[in-house]
């Protein structure tokens, strides 16, 4: 048996050991990271929607969040009209209910609108979406799951 054959077998052996090590490490890491909230543990979530001149899209955005598969009693939607010159406020008010609240921020700017929304939010977790964003039904639940670890 020559040196080249020994080196080839040694390389194959080390490659297999390294591959098995990485696969086992990956599986262990995934197992550790896969802790999720149970249905009863899901926290209250506030979704903030700052809006400026979004009359054409605000209704679709609100409807997409209302169609979420997140528990209805733990989800609130806060629309913050930011001095819109169109019918954004009127369109948002059509959805106002126990789950959807609408406010108007007099100071101009998205930051001011978000600050007002944060001050009104009741949720432990706050998400913001633009007024022309459409959310998939499972998106809130999927995002919340990563907050199970308080760190």
C-alpha positions in Angstrom: 0.0 0.0 0.0 1.5 3.3 -1.1 1.5 6.7 0.6 -1.0 8.1 -1.9 -3.5 5.3 -1.0 -3.0 6.0 2.8 -3.6 9.7 2.2 -6.7 9.1 0.2 -8.2 6.8 2.8 -7.3 9.2 5.6 -8.9 12.1 3.7 -12.1 10.1 3.2 -12.2 9.1 6.9 -11.7 12.7 8.1 -14.3 14.0 5.6 -16.9 11.5 6.9 -16.1 12.3 10.5 -16.5 16.1 9.8 -19.7 15.6 7.8 -21.3 13.5 10.6 -20.1 16.1 13.2 -21.8 19.0 11.2 -25.0 17.1 10.7 -25.3 16.2 14.4 -24.4 19.8 15.4 -27.1 21.2 13.1 -29.8 18.8 14.3 -28.9 19.6 18.0 -29.0 23.3 17.2 -32.4 23.1 15.5 -33.8 21.1 18.4 -32.7 23.7 20.9 -34.0 26.6 18.8 -37.5 25.1 18.2 -39.2 26.2 21.4 -42.4 27.9 20.6 -45.3 29.4 22.5 -48.2 27.1 23.1 -51.6 28.4 22.1 -52.4 29.5 25.6 -49.1 31.3 26.0 -49.3 33.5 22.9 -48.9 37.1 24.0 -51.1 40.1 23.1 -49.9 41.7 19.9 -50.4 45.2 18.6 -50.1 45.9 14.9 -49.4 49.6 14.2 -50.3 51.0 10.8 -49.1 54.6 10.3 -50.9 56.1 7.2 -50.4 59.2 5.1 -52.6 59.5 2.0 -53.3 55.8 1.7 -57.0 55.7 1.0 -56.6 53.2 -1.8 -54.7 50.6 0.2 -55.5 51.1 3.9 -58.6 48.9 3.7 -56.8 46.0 2.1 -54.0 46.3 4.7 -56.5 46.2 7.6 -58.4 43.3 6.1 -55.3 41.3 5.6 -54.4 41.6 9.3 -58.0 40.9 10.3 -57.7 37.6 8.4 -54.7 36.6 10.5 -54.8 33.1 12.1 -53.5 34.7 15.3 -56.0 34.4 18.2 -58.6 37.3 17.8 -58.7 38.1 21.5 -54.9 38.7 21.5 -54.6 40.9 18.5 -55.3 44.6 18.1 -54.8 46.8 15.1 -54.0 50.5 15.6 -54.2 52.8 12.6 -52.6 56.2 13.0 -53.7 58.7 10.4 -50.9 61.2 10.0 -52.6 64.4 8.6 -53.7 62.7 5.4 -55.2 65.0 2.7 -57.3 62.3 1.1 -59.9 59.9 2.6 -57.5 57.7 4.5 -59.1 58.5 7.9 -62.6 57.9 6.6 -61.6 54.6 5.1 -59.9 53.5 8.3 -62.8 54.5 10.4 -65.0 52.0 8.5 -63.1 49.2 10.2 -63.1 50.7 13.7 -64.2 48.2 16.3 -63.0 46.5 19.5 -60.1 45.1 17.6 -59.3 48.1 15.3 -58.7 51.5 16.8 -58.0 54.6 14.7 -56.1 57.7 15.9 -55.0 60.9 14.3 -51.5 62.3 14.9 -51.3 66.1 14.4 -47.5 66.2 14.2 -46.2 65.3 10.8 -44.0 62.3 10.2 -44.0 58.5 10.5 -42.0 58.7 13.7 -44.6 60.8 15.4 -47.4 58.5 14.2 -45.5 55.4 15.5 -44.9 57.1 18.9 -48.6 57.8 19.3 -49.4 54.2 18.3 -46.9 52.8 20.8 -48.4 54.9 23.5 -51.9 53.5 22.8 -50.8 49.9 22.2 -51.8 47.2 24.7 -49.7 44.4 23.3 -46.6 42.8 24.8 -45.2 42.7 21.2 -45.7 45.5 18.7 -45.4 45.1 15.0 -45.5 47.9 12.5 -46.6 47.6 8.9 -46.9 50.2 6.2 -50.4 51.1 5.0 -49.8 49.5 1.7 -48.6 46.1 3.1 -50.6 42.9 2.8 -49.9 40.3 5.4 -50.2 36.5 4.9 -52.6 34.9 7.5 -49.8 33.0 9.3 -47.2 35.8 9.3 -48.0 37.3 12.8 -48.0 33.8 14.4 -44.8 32.9 12.7 -43.0 36.1 13.8 -44.3 35.9 17.4 -42.9 32.4 17.9 -39.3 33.8 17.9 -40.0 35.9 20.9 -40.5 32.9 23.2 -36.9 33.4 24.4 -36.9 36.7 26.4 -33.2 37.2 25.6 
